[in-house]
Amino acid sequence: MFNPLPPSWGFFGIITIMTTITLKDILTNENLKAFFKHSSQFFSHFPKTYLHFIKTTLLASKNCRKFSFAKAIFSCPNCSHFTYRPVTCKSKFCSSCGKIYAEKWAHKLSSQLIDQKHKHIIFTLPKEIWNYPLIKRDLLSTFSDHIKTLFKNWFKKHDIHNFGLIVAIHTFSRDSSFHPHFHIILSLGGFKKNLAWKKLDFFPPKFFNNSWKYLVLRSISKAYPKCKKTKNIISLCYKKDFFINLKGDILDNNPQILKYIGRYLMRPAIAEYRITKFENNEVTFWYIDVATKEKIFLTLPLFKFIGRLILHINPKGFKAIRRYGFYARNIKGTLKDKIKSFFKKSIINNYLLTWRERILKLYGKDPLICPHCSIEMKLTSFHHKKYGDFYYP
């Protein structure tokens, strides 16, 4: 696919050749219209507001960076030269914006964790109950709260009243199918009642596994009280172990390690470079198998592929990242002041490049400096296909 840069960027002297199959190539208006018609019975169970948000998100991602849809226009005060900046959709579903979101979140993570050791832990659910949070996404929030309850009870047994917990709710597996699980960043210790720090790195698997199983299955039973099939599945799941990786990985607050784990936690459901073929209404992509570490190629019918991706769009306002303990945003008083003394200044001063600085670093040209007058161009107008043009003095 040939995709030159906008004409006003011609001074870069660069032509970009895209060989990757993009989601925009797959999620065309015709394909999406046919998909929703084919899946109308399934989506009839979704709340109308949720379905509307899914379609709005898809439309926004399709128009992301599309100059004919929206653009910011910068003009030189001295001459007639001007340039465009594309408008992004800011959606985590979008492979481009999702990647940027992951980088920003990872950067923030390195400045938000206190200067103490943390552990990366994983809580999972058995495959028999993966589909229950499909429509009732509030169940995932409830499960996240249960994780907080488990650790709160355990820390309290060891005279720790305030600990740090961040739960990232994941809905996809490596093959992009719906597989809800929870990535946890936990402080290995916390503050006692007198605000003295106490280390704690022992978490017995049996205690957490049994309690996690009970809380999850009880919540599903309450969400589906009259379903006989659900009751049978719950009885079956009580005989199973819910996998919890309590050994985890130790995070020692190295900024590079934290950024890596942050990008891992917040990445989009599929990266476009993993899509290798799209023909005859079939999509082929690859993923790395967890057990064998080998590259697995998977070919799916078009509608099944679209469905896998769409199911990872959470309802509007859904919090995929949940913070508890002294990482919650509403802490006050002496605890808040105490936590400030636990931060590393070198990490807090970490700096993330702006879009202008990224282009300058990548191409060696400042996109907002007029190539003729060598002065900074100013934002003069904004164009939107739906709302028209807006002009700035």
Stockholm file with secondary structure:
# STOCKHOLM 1.0

chainA/1-393         MFNPLPPSWGFFGIITIMTTITLKDILTNENLKAFFKHSSQFFSHFPKTYLHFIKTTLLASKNCRKFSFAKAIFSCPNCSHFTYRPVTCKSKFCSSCGKIYAEKWAHKLSSQLIDQKHKHIIFTLPKEIWNYPLIKRDLLSTFSDHIKTLFKNWFKKHDIHNFGLIVAIHTFSRDSSFHPHFHIILSLGGFKKNLAWKKLDFFPPKFFNNSWKYLVLRSISKAYPKCKKTKNIISLCYKKDFFINLKGDILDNNPQILKYIGRYLMRPAIAEYRITKFENNEVTFWYIDVATKEKIFLTLPLFKFIGRLILHINPKGFKAIRRYGFYARNIKGTLKDKIKSFFKKSIINNYLLTWRERILKLYGKDPLICPHCSIEMKLTSFHHKKYGDFYYP
#=GR chainA/1-393 SS CBCCCCGGGGGGCCCCBCCSCCHHHHSCHHHHHHHHHHTHHHHTTSCHHHHHHHHHHHHHHHTTTCTTTEEEEEECSSSSCEEEEECCCCCSSSHHHHHHHHHHHHHHHHHHSCSSCEEEEEEECCGGGTTTTTTCTHHHHHHHHHHHHHHHHHHHHTTCCEEEEEEEEEEECTTSCEEEEEEEEEEEEEECTTSCEEECCCCCHHHHHHHHHHHHHHHHHHHSTTCHHHHHHHHHHTTSCCCEEEEEEEECCCHHHHHHHHHHHHCCSCCGGGEEEEETTEEEEEEECTTTCCEEEEEEEHHHHHHHHHTTCCCTTCCSEEEEETTSTTCCHHHHHHHHTTSCHHHHTCCCCCHHHHHHHHHSSCTTBCTTTCSBCEEEEEEETTTEEEECC
#=GC SS_cons         CBCCCCGGGGGGCCCCBCCSCCHHHHSCHHHHHHHHHHTHHHHTTSCHHHHHHHHHHHHHHHTTTCTTTEEEEEECSSSSCEEEEECCCCCSSSHHHHHHHHHHHHHHHHHHSCSSCEEEEEEECCGGGTTTTTTCTHHHHHHHHHHHHHHHHHHHHTTCCEEEEEEEEEEECTTSCEEEEEEEEEEEEEECTTSCEEECCCCCHHHHHHHHHHHHHHHHHHHSTTCHHHHHHHHHHTTSCCCEEEEEEEECCCHHHHHHHHHHHHCCSCCGGGEEEEETTEEEEEEECTTTCCEEEEEEEHHHHHHHHHTTCCCTTCCSEEEEETTSTTCCHHHHHHHHTTSCHHHHTCCCCCHHHHHHHHHSSCTTBCTTTCSBCEEEEEEETTTEEEECC
//
